[in-house]
């Protein structure tokens, strides 16, 4: 089962390496990892997606709490959190397919961010189901390159990690 773990850490050098090292030493896989400064410039938020059963999740959380730079660790529930991912995708086009790719992008509320003679670079943001559906549709045109941020997530409503 996939778990989204939100970790508030001190914003200083070496913290990311220690977190990644913890996962590596324990044999836990990181499916995606995003890190950025929070509203407080002395803190960063890591959003880690990992797979495993409840016992594995519990072990990951306990180990993260032991790291000296960790402030707070929270398992974000799938049903009570907002999750998004950003994808940039470069698609092969020609005169015949250009309008179809643009039309599909519009339907998905994706943005064309770069236009080349034989390619379009498209930015799409959304939940995993939306982004995967878009990628599947773009496969028919030929994907030249694809990069994704990994998930970012917050609790729904008023609840906060801090």
Protein Blocks (a to p, Z undefined) as FASTA:
>chain_A
ZZdddddddddehklmmmmmmmmmnopacfbdcddddfblkbccdddddeddfklmmmmm
mmmmmpmklmbdcdddfklcccdddddddddddfklmmmmmmmmmmnopacfbdcfkbcc
ddddddfklmmmmmmmmmmnopabdcdebjadddehjbdfZZ
